[in-house]
Amino acid sequence: MHYLLDTNAFLFWISDSPKLSAHARKTIAASTNEMLLSSISAWEIVTKWQLGKLKLPDDPHRLVPKRMLLHRIRELPFATEHALRIANLPMHHGDPFDRAIIAQALANKLVVITSDERFEAYGVRIIA
C-alpha cells in the first residue's frame, strides 16, 4: 500500500520522536508499504528552517534526501493538477503546505500519515 507522509510525520519519524503514534510507526516501518514524501514537504521544511522555526541536525539540503534514501521514502512531485485541485477545497485548513498535501492525497487516493486530524474534514483517510 502507498502512504503519503505529512511533513510532521516525516520529521517525527526521522528524529524518532515519541509524538509519532505506535500505529503510524508500525505502518511506516512495514517493508510492504511504500512511503511517499511530497516535494511540498521539502519546501515547508526549508521555509521553516530558514525562518528559524525549525531546528534540524543538518542543513535540509543534505538531511532530507539522505533520510529519504535511508528510510526508502520516495518523492511525490507536486503537479499542476494538484495545484488546481486546491481551488476546490473548502477552507477547513488555512495552512497552504497542508492544503497542497491534501490535494495530492485526494488526487492520488493516498492515506496520509499525519498528526493533523483536520485532514479528515476533506475526506482524506489518515493514520494519526
ZABA-891849 format. One record per residue: residue in one letter; residue number from 1; x, y, z of N, C-alpha, C, O in turn. Coordinates in nm, 4 decimals. Example, Ala and Ser with C-alpha at 12.3 -4.5 7.8 and 13.67 -1.06 7.14 Angstrom:
('a', 1, (1.3190, -0.5690, 0.7800), (1.2300, -0.4500, 0.7800), (1.3200, -0.3300, 0.7800), (1.4236, -0.3319, 0.8465))
('s', 2, (1.2850, -0.2250, 0.7080), (1.3670, -0.1060, 0.7140), (1.2900, 0.0030, 0.7870), (1.3409, 0.1138, 0.8039))
END
This chain:
('m', 1, (0.0849, -0.1181, 0.0000), (0.0000, 0.0000, 0.0000), (0.0895, 0.1245, 0.0000), (0.2005, 0.1221, 0.0532))
('h', 2, (0.0398, 0.2332, -0.0604), (0.1132, 0.3599, -0.0677), (0.0568, 0.4571, 0.0369), (-0.0646, 0.4700, 0.0531))
('y', 3, (0.1473, 0.5241, 0.1063), (0.1101, 0.6219, 0.2079), (0.1864, 0.7510, 0.1820), (0.3003, 0.7492, 0.1355))
('l', 4, (0.1218, 0.8627, 0.2129), (0.1848, 0.9931, 0.2000), (0.2159, 1.0447, 0.3399), (0.1262, 1.0594, 0.4229))
('l', 5, (0.3426, 1.0718, 0.3652), (0.3828, 1.1267, 0.4939), (0.3595, 1.2767, 0.4948), (0.4085, 1.3483, 0.4075))
('d', 6, (0.2853, 1.3239, 0.5926), (0.2771, 1.4675, 0.6128), (0.4134, 1.5130, 0.6648), (0.4908, 1.4319, 0.7155))
('t', 7, (0.4420, 1.6394, 0.6525), (0.5719, 1.6909, 0.6945), (0.6004, 1.6574, 0.8400), (0.7117, 1.6169, 0.8736))
('n', 8, (0.5001, 1.6741, 0.9274), (0.5234, 1.6454, 1.0691), (0.5563, 1.4985, 1.0914), (0.6429, 1.4667, 1.1729))
('a', 9, (0.4896, 1.4092, 1.0211), (0.5164, 1.2662, 1.0367), (0.6576, 1.2314, 0.9895), (0.7265, 1.1515, 1.0529))
('f', 10, (0.7004, 1.2912, 0.8789), (0.8362, 1.2687, 0.8303), (0.9382, 1.3137, 0.9350), (1.0318, 1.2402, 0.9666))
('l', 11, (0.9199, 1.4341, 0.9884), (1.0132, 1.4863, 1.0879), (1.0107, 1.4032, 1.2163), (1.1155, 1.3779, 1.2757))
('f', 12, (0.8921, 1.3607, 1.2591), (0.8830, 1.2751, 1.3778), (0.9528, 1.1412, 1.3536), (1.0212, 1.0897, 1.4420))
('w', 13, (0.9355, 1.0850, 1.2337), (0.9946, 0.9555, 1.2007), (1.1478, 0.9629, 1.1999), (1.2147, 0.8789, 1.2602))
('i', 14, (1.2023, 1.0630, 1.1320), (1.3485, 1.0691, 1.1189), (1.4176, 1.1094, 1.2491), (1.5375, 1.0870, 1.2656))
('s', 15, (1.3415, 1.1690, 1.3417), (1.4000, 1.2078, 1.4705), (1.3629, 1.1090, 1.5818), (1.3996, 1.1282, 1.6977))
('d', 16, (1.2902, 1.0039, 1.5454), (1.2443, 0.9030, 1.6410), (1.1657, 0.9663, 1.7560), (1.1816, 0.9295, 1.8724))
('s', 17, (1.0811, 1.0617, 1.7200), (1.0030, 1.1352, 1.8193), (0.8887, 1.0499, 1.8752), (0.8234, 0.9765, 1.8010))
('p', 18, (0.8652, 1.0601, 2.0060), (0.7503, 0.9901, 2.0654), (0.6166, 1.0504, 2.0221), (0.5112, 0.9947, 2.0529))
('k', 19, (0.6196, 1.1635, 1.9512), (0.4962, 1.2250, 1.9026), (0.4320, 1.1432, 1.7906), (0.3151, 1.1636, 1.7580))
('l', 20, (0.5079, 1.0512, 1.7320), (0.4548, 0.9648, 1.6262), (0.3887, 0.8444, 1.6926), (0.4518, 0.7737, 1.7712))
('s', 21, (0.2627, 0.8216, 1.6608), (0.1885, 0.7124, 1.7250), (0.2481, 0.5758, 1.6904), (0.3184, 0.5594, 1.5907))
('a', 22, (0.2178, 0.4799, 1.7754), (0.2659, 0.3429, 1.7524), (0.2102, 0.2881, 1.6213), (0.2803, 0.2184, 1.5479))
('h', 23, (0.0846, 0.3195, 1.5920), (0.0227, 0.2722, 1.4675), (0.0926, 0.3321, 1.3458), (0.1209, 0.2614, 1.2491))
('a', 24, (0.1204, 0.4618, 1.3505), (0.1906, 0.5276, 1.2402), (0.3311, 0.4704, 1.2256), (0.3767, 0.4442, 1.1144))
('r', 25, (0.3988, 0.4512, 1.3371), (0.5351, 0.3969, 1.3360), (0.5383, 0.2576, 1.2727), (0.6266, 0.2266, 1.1928))
('k', 26, (0.4421, 0.1755, 1.3092), (0.4347, 0.0384, 1.2554), (0.4067, 0.0416, 1.1050), (0.4642, -0.0370, 1.0298))
('t', 27, (0.3193, 0.1315, 1.0610), (0.2849, 0.1437, 0.9191), (0.4066, 0.1869, 0.8377), (0.4337, 0.1309, 0.7315))
('i', 28, (0.4795, 0.2861, 0.8874), (0.5974, 0.3352, 0.8162), (0.7053, 0.2276, 0.8090), (0.7717, 0.2119, 0.7065))
('a', 29, (0.7220, 0.1549, 0.9166), (0.8292, 0.0543, 0.9247), (0.8021, -0.0706, 0.8418), (0.8957, -0.1429, 0.8075))
('a', 30, (0.6757, -0.0975, 0.8088), (0.6416, -0.2196, 0.7352), (0.7039, -0.2166, 0.5954), (0.6780, -0.1250, 0.5173))
('s', 31, (0.7840, -0.3147, 0.5651), (0.8548, -0.3180, 0.4366), (0.7611, -0.3367, 0.3176), (0.8003, -0.3112, 0.2037))
('t', 32, (0.6388, -0.3804, 0.3423), (0.5427, -0.3993, 0.2336), (0.4728, -0.2689, 0.1951), (0.4043, -0.2631, 0.0930))
('n', 33, (0.4895, -0.1650, 0.2757), (0.4274, -0.0359, 0.2477), (0.5260, 0.0566, 0.1786), (0.6456, 0.0550, 0.2075))
('e', 34, (0.4741, 0.1372, 0.0868), (0.5575, 0.2359, 0.0180), (0.5253, 0.3739, 0.0740), (0.4106, 0.4185, 0.0725))
('m', 35, (0.6302, 0.4406, 0.1235), (0.6151, 0.5735, 0.1805), (0.6524, 0.6785, 0.0773), (0.7515, 0.6653, 0.0055))
('l', 36, (0.5712, 0.7829, 0.0715), (0.5935, 0.8947, -0.0195), (0.6053, 1.0223, 0.0624), (0.5398, 1.0378, 0.1654))
('l', 37, (0.6897, 1.1132, 0.0152), (0.7011, 1.2454, 0.0751), (0.6820, 1.3468, -0.0362), (0.7499, 1.3416, -0.1387))
('s', 38, (0.5907, 1.4376, -0.0155), (0.5632, 1.5409, -0.1151), (0.6803, 1.6371, -0.1278), (0.7475, 1.6684, -0.0295))
('s', 39, (0.7037, 1.6830, -0.2490), (0.8031, 1.7895, -0.2688), (0.7600, 1.9143, -0.1919), (0.8437, 1.9983, -0.1588))
('i', 40, (0.6312, 1.9271, -0.1634), (0.5798, 2.0374, -0.0815), (0.6382, 2.0295, 0.0600), (0.6678, 2.1323, 0.1210))
('s', 41, (0.6545, 1.9078, 0.1117), (0.7132, 1.8924, 0.2453), (0.8569, 1.9416, 0.2484), (0.8993, 2.0046, 0.3453))
('a', 42, (0.9311, 1.9132, 0.1436), (1.0689, 1.9637, 0.1369), (1.0681, 2.1163, 0.1380), (1.1495, 2.1782, 0.2066))
('w', 43, (0.9781, 2.1763, 0.0638), (0.9656, 2.3216, 0.0604), (0.9282, 2.3755, 0.1996), (0.9838, 2.4756, 0.2447))
('e', 44, (0.8336, 2.3082, 0.2670), (0.7918, 2.3505, 0.4007), (0.9087, 2.3426, 0.4995), (0.9294, 2.4340, 0.5793))
('i', 45, (0.9842, 2.2337, 0.4936), (1.0984, 2.2165, 0.5836), (1.2016, 2.3273, 0.5619), (1.2491, 2.3882, 0.6578))
('v', 46, (1.2358, 2.3530, 0.4366), (1.3334, 2.4578, 0.4055), (1.2826, 2.5944, 0.4515), (1.3573, 2.6722, 0.5108))
('t', 47, (1.1568, 2.6230, 0.4243), (1.0987, 2.7521, 0.4614), (1.1028, 2.7729, 0.6125), (1.1466, 2.8777, 0.6599))
('k', 48, (1.0579, 2.6747, 0.6867), (1.0541, 2.6883, 0.8332), (1.1951, 2.6914, 0.8915), (1.2194, 2.7601, 0.9907))
('w', 49, (1.2875, 2.6183, 0.8315), (1.4271, 2.6188, 0.8752), (1.4890, 2.7566, 0.8520), (1.5577, 2.8094, 0.9394))
('q', 50, (1.4646, 2.8149, 0.7339), (1.5190, 2.9479, 0.7029), (1.4626, 3.0558, 0.7945), (1.5319, 3.1518, 0.8283))
('l', 51, (1.3367, 3.0399, 0.8346), (1.2726, 3.1374, 0.9237), (1.3121, 3.1171, 1.0697), (1.2747, 3.1968, 1.1557))
('g', 52, (1.3870, 3.0111, 1.0980), (1.4273, 2.9817, 1.2347), (1.3195, 2.9139, 1.3172), (1.3315, 2.9059, 1.4395))
('k', 53, (1.2134, 2.8646, 1.2522), (1.1037, 2.7984, 1.3219), (1.1248, 2.6482, 1.3352), (1.0475, 2.5798, 1.4023))
('l', 54, (1.2296, 2.5970, 1.2713), (1.2555, 2.4531, 1.2725), (1.4051, 2.4305, 1.2908), (1.4866, 2.4770, 1.2111))
('k', 55, (1.4391, 2.3596, 1.3952), (1.5785, 2.3232, 1.4213), (1.6030, 2.1850, 1.3637), (1.5242, 2.0932, 1.3864))
('l', 56, (1.7114, 2.1696, 1.2896), (1.7472, 2.0422, 1.2277), (1.8916, 2.0078, 1.2622), (1.9727, 2.0974, 1.2856))
('p', 57, (1.9247, 1.8779, 1.2656), (2.0621, 1.8379, 1.2954), (2.1594, 1.8624, 1.1800), (2.2806, 1.8501, 1.1979))
('d', 58, (2.1078, 1.8968, 1.0622), (2.1909, 1.9213, 0.9453), (2.1143, 2.0135, 0.8503), (1.9940, 2.0340, 0.8663))
('d', 59, (2.1832, 2.0674, 0.7539), (2.1219, 2.1501, 0.6508), (2.0148, 2.0670, 0.5799), (2.0408, 1.9518, 0.5451))
('p', 60, (1.8946, 2.1224, 0.5575), (1.7876, 2.0432, 0.4944), (1.8229, 1.9919, 0.3551), (1.7687, 1.8907, 0.3109))
('h', 61, (1.9134, 2.0612, 0.2858), (1.9527, 2.0175, 0.1520), (2.0263, 1.8835, 0.1560), (2.0256, 1.8084, 0.0584))
('r', 62, (2.0888, 1.8548, 0.2683), (2.1539, 1.7244, 0.2871), (2.0642, 1.6287, 0.3637), (2.0527, 1.5111, 0.3292))
('l', 63, (2.0004, 1.6807, 0.4686), (1.9223, 1.5969, 0.5596), (1.8057, 1.5270, 0.4912), (1.7907, 1.4054, 0.5032))
('v', 64, (1.7231, 1.6027, 0.4197), (1.6009, 1.5451, 0.3625), (1.6316, 1.4341, 0.2616), (1.5774, 1.3245, 0.2758))
('p', 65, (1.7156, 1.4571, 0.1610), (1.7422, 1.3476, 0.0663), (1.8103, 1.2267, 0.1314), (1.7817, 1.1119, 0.0974))
('k', 66, (1.9005, 1.2549, 0.2254), (1.9714, 1.1453, 0.2926), (1.8739, 1.0575, 0.3722), (1.8816, 0.9347, 0.3670))
('r', 67, (1.7834, 1.1207, 0.4449), (1.6870, 1.0449, 0.5258), (1.5823, 0.9757, 0.4386), (1.5359, 0.8664, 0.4711))
('m', 68, (1.5459, 1.0395, 0.3290), (1.4528, 0.9737, 0.2366), (1.5147, 0.8454, 0.1825), (1.4485, 0.7418, 0.1763))
('l', 69, (1.6398, 0.8523, 0.1441), (1.7098, 0.7349, 0.0926), (1.7244, 0.6287, 0.2010), (1.6964, 0.5112, 0.1772))
('l', 70, (1.7677, 0.6693, 0.3184), (1.7878, 0.5771, 0.4301), (1.6593, 0.5029, 0.4662), (1.6622, 0.3836, 0.4965))
('h', 71, (1.5475, 0.5735, 0.4628), (1.4196, 0.5154, 0.5053), (1.3308, 0.4731, 0.3887), (1.2111, 0.4499, 0.4061))
('r', 72, (1.3901, 0.4634, 0.2695), (1.3225, 0.4208, 0.1479), (1.1914, 0.4973, 0.1224), (1.0878, 0.4380, 0.0924))
('i', 73, (1.1991, 0.6272, 0.1350), (1.0841, 0.7148, 0.1121), (1.1018, 0.7797, -0.0251), (1.2042, 0.8418, -0.0535))
('r', 74, (0.9997, 0.7639, -0.1093), (1.0058, 0.8205, -0.2449), (0.9407, 0.9588, -0.2488), (0.8529, 0.9909, -0.1688))
('e', 75, (0.9864, 1.0387, -0.3437), (0.9296, 1.1718, -0.3625), (0.7985, 1.1639, -0.4396), (0.7851, 1.0861, -0.5341))
('l', 76, (0.7021, 1.2453, -0.3981), (0.5798, 1.2660, -0.4744), (0.5856, 1.4098, -0.5254), (0.5628, 1.5034, -0.4487))
('p', 77, (0.6162, 1.4285, -0.6547), (0.6247, 1.5645, -0.7097), (0.4896, 1.6353, -0.7046), (0.3845, 1.5721, -0.7152))
('f', 78, (0.4941, 1.7669, -0.6883), (0.3735, 1.8488, -0.6878), (0.3460, 1.8927, -0.8305), (0.4266, 1.9630, -0.8914))
('a', 79, (0.2323, 1.8511, -0.8832), (0.1978, 1.8748, -1.0236), (0.0922, 1.9855, -1.0365), (0.0275, 2.0240, -0.9391))
('t', 80, (0.0775, 2.0342, -1.1577), (-0.0235, 2.1350, -1.1876), (-0.1621, 2.0859, -1.1459), (-0.2413, 2.1629, -1.0916))
('e', 81, (-0.1914, 1.9593, -1.1707), (-0.3203, 1.9003, -1.1303), (-0.3439, 1.9197, -0.9804), (-0.4552, 1.9509, -0.9381))
('h', 82, (-0.2393, 1.9013, -0.9012), (-0.2521, 1.9168, -0.7563), (-0.2796, 2.0630, -0.7202), (-0.3649, 2.0919, -0.6362))
('a', 83, (-0.2074, 2.1537, -0.7836), (-0.2260, 2.2960, -0.7556), (-0.3684, 2.3410, -0.7891), (-0.4305, 2.4147, -0.7125))
('l', 84, (-0.4185, 2.2969, -0.9021), (-0.5530, 2.3370, -0.9437), (-0.6610, 2.2775, -0.8545), (-0.7661, 2.3385, -0.8351))
('r', 85, (-0.6361, 2.1607, -0.8009), (-0.7328, 2.0950, -0.7123), (-0.7542, 2.1765, -0.5841), (-0.8613, 2.1706, -0.5239))
('i', 86, (-0.6533, 2.2516, -0.5433), (-0.6640, 2.3322, -0.4212), (-0.7777, 2.4340, -0.4329), (-0.8411, 2.4675, -0.3328))
('a', 87, (-0.8038, 2.4831, -0.5533), (-0.9096, 2.5834, -0.5737), (-1.0465, 2.5328, -0.5314), (-1.1338, 2.6126, -0.4973))
('n', 88, (-1.0668, 2.4019, -0.5328), (-1.1968, 2.3445, -0.4981), (-1.2049, 2.2949, -0.3538), (-1.3070, 2.2401, -0.3122))
('l', 89, (-1.0986, 2.3141, -0.2788), (-1.1005, 2.2692, -0.1396), (-1.1681, 2.3729, -0.0509), (-1.1396, 2.4921, -0.0624))
('p', 90, (-1.2573, 2.3289, 0.0373), (-1.3128, 2.4238, 0.1341), (-1.2022, 2.4701, 0.2295), (-1.0967, 2.4072, 0.2380))
('m', 91, (-1.2262, 2.5782, 0.2996), (-1.1227, 2.6367, 0.3857), (-1.1250, 2.5795, 0.5280), (-1.1204, 2.6550, 0.6251))
('h', 92, (-1.1320, 2.4465, 0.5406), (-1.1241, 2.3840, 0.6727), (-0.9857, 2.4049, 0.7327), (-0.9689, 2.4043, 0.8546))
('h', 93, (-0.8891, 2.4230, 0.6476), (-0.7495, 2.4310, 0.6890), (-0.6841, 2.5466, 0.6130), (-0.6928, 2.5523, 0.4903))
('g', 94, (-0.6196, 2.6376, 0.6835), (-0.5615, 2.7539, 0.6188), (-0.4148, 2.7407, 0.5807), (-0.3625, 2.8253, 0.5081))
('d', 95, (-0.3480, 2.6373, 0.6276), (-0.2055, 2.6215, 0.6001), (-0.1850, 2.5807, 0.4542), (-0.2323, 2.4747, 0.4134))
('p', 96, (-0.1151, 2.6631, 0.3743), (-0.1006, 2.6314, 0.2317), (-0.0211, 2.5027, 0.2055), (-0.0479, 2.4322, 0.1082))
('f', 97, (0.0755, 2.4722, 0.2913), (0.1515, 2.3483, 0.2738), (0.0591, 2.2279, 0.2928), (0.0602, 2.1345, 0.2126))
('d', 98, (-0.0207, 2.2312, 0.3996), (-0.1116, 2.1192, 0.4254), (-0.2197, 2.1083, 0.3192), (-0.2571, 1.9977, 0.2802))
('r', 99, (-0.2700, 2.2211, 0.2720), (-0.3720, 2.2166, 0.1666), (-0.3155, 2.1527, 0.0395), (-0.3860, 2.0793, -0.0297))
('a', 100, (-0.1895, 2.1802, 0.0090), (-0.1261, 2.1195, -0.1081), (-0.1110, 1.9686, -0.0888), (-0.1352, 1.8916, -0.1818))
('i', 101, (-0.0715, 1.9262, 0.0305), (-0.0578, 1.7831, 0.0596), (-0.1943, 1.7147, 0.0555), (-0.2061, 1.6019, 0.0076))
('i', 102, (-0.2958, 1.7819, 0.1049), (-0.4328, 1.7285, 0.0982), (-0.4743, 1.7092, -0.0471), (-0.5304, 1.6055, -0.0824))
('a', 103, (-0.4473, 1.8083, -0.1312), (-0.4818, 1.7973, -0.2736), (-0.4107, 1.6787, -0.3377), (-0.4708, 1.6066, -0.4174))
('q', 104, (-0.2849, 1.6576, -0.3043), (-0.2114, 1.5429, -0.3583), (-0.2713, 1.4114, -0.3101), (-0.2858, 1.3169, -0.3877))
('a', 105, (-0.3055, 1.4055, -0.1837), (-0.3640, 1.2828, -0.1290), (-0.4960, 1.2499, -0.1983), (-0.5222, 1.1344, -0.2320))
('l', 106, (-0.5782, 1.3514, -0.2190), (-0.7064, 1.3292, -0.2860), (-0.6861, 1.2869, -0.4314), (-0.7515, 1.1940, -0.4787))
('a', 107, (-0.5964, 1.3541, -0.5016), (-0.5729, 1.3241, -0.6433), (-0.5172, 1.1834, -0.6631), (-0.5475, 1.1174, -0.7625))
('n', 108, (-0.4362, 1.1384, -0.5687), (-0.3700, 1.0083, -0.5824), (-0.4310, 0.8999, -0.4941), (-0.3799, 0.7881, -0.4876))
('k', 109, (-0.5419, 0.9339, -0.4254), (-0.6122, 0.8384, -0.3385), (-0.5166, 0.7743, -0.2374), (-0.5085, 0.6521, -0.2250))
('l', 110, (-0.4450, 0.8610, -0.1661), (-0.3457, 0.8155, -0.0697), (-0.3944, 0.8356, 0.0734), (-0.4664, 0.9309, 0.1033))
('v', 111, (-0.3546, 0.7455, 0.1596), (-0.3745, 0.7619, 0.3034), (-0.2577, 0.8467, 0.3527), (-0.1428, 0.8223, 0.3159))
('v', 112, (-0.2873, 0.9458, 0.4358), (-0.1840, 1.0357, 0.4864), (-0.1509, 0.9993, 0.6305), (-0.2400, 0.9811, 0.7134))
('i', 113, (-0.0230, 0.9893, 0.6587), (0.0222, 0.9715, 0.7964), (0.0511, 1.1108, 0.8495), (0.1425, 1.1787, 0.8028))
('t', 114, (-0.0282, 1.1526, 0.9478), (-0.0209, 1.2887, 0.9996), (-0.0743, 1.2943, 1.1418), (-0.1532, 1.2092, 1.1830))
('s', 115, (-0.0312, 1.3939, 1.2153), (-0.0889, 1.4177, 1.3473), (-0.2010, 1.5223, 1.3380), (-0.2624, 1.5570, 1.4389))
('d', 116, (-0.2267, 1.5714, 1.2185), (-0.3259, 1.6762, 1.1962), (-0.4592, 1.6135, 1.1524), (-0.4765, 1.5769, 1.0361))
('e', 117, (-0.5508, 1.6021, 1.2457), (-0.6796, 1.5382, 1.2171), (-0.7712, 1.6232, 1.1297), (-0.8755, 1.5750, 1.0854))
('r', 118, (-0.7342, 1.7500, 1.1037), (-0.8161, 1.8348, 1.0162), (-0.8173, 1.7830, 0.8725), (-0.9052, 1.8201, 0.7946))
('f', 119, (-0.7216, 1.6981, 0.8364), (-0.7193, 1.6406, 0.7020), (-0.8475, 1.5615, 0.6748), (-0.8947, 1.5569, 0.5612))
('e', 120, (-0.9029, 1.5006, 0.7771), (-1.0232, 1.4175, 0.7619), (-1.1434, 1.4987, 0.7142), (-1.2329, 1.4437, 0.6501))
('a', 121, (-1.1469, 1.6272, 0.7442), (-1.2586, 1.7130, 0.7018), (-1.2674, 1.7210, 0.5485), (-1.3711, 1.7591, 0.4941))
('y', 122, (-1.1593, 1.6852, 0.4798), (-1.1546, 1.6866, 0.3332), (-1.1838, 1.5500, 0.2731), (-1.1806, 1.5340, 0.1511))
('g', 123, (-1.2123, 1.4515, 0.3575), (-1.2345, 1.3168, 0.3069), (-1.1056, 1.2389, 0.2872), (-1.1053, 1.1340, 0.2228))
('v', 124, (-0.9962, 1.2898, 0.3426), (-0.8680, 1.2202, 0.3338), (-0.8611, 1.1191, 0.4472), (-0.8869, 1.1521, 0.5629))
('r', 125, (-0.8266, 0.9970, 0.4131), (-0.8044, 0.8956, 0.5163), (-0.6682, 0.9206, 0.5785), (-0.5702, 0.9463, 0.5086))
('i', 126, (-0.6634, 0.9127, 0.7122), (-0.5373, 0.9383, 0.7809), (-0.5025, 0.8262, 0.8787), (-0.5885, 0.7509, 0.9244))
('i', 127, (-0.3765, 0.8187, 0.9081), (-0.3279, 0.7425, 1.0225), (-0.2641, 0.8463, 1.1119), (-0.1634, 0.9077, 1.0764))
('a', 128, (-0.3238, 0.8653, 1.2287), (-0.2777, 0.9703, 1.3207), (-0.1824, 0.9134, 1.4240), (-0.1333, 0.9868, 1.5098))
END
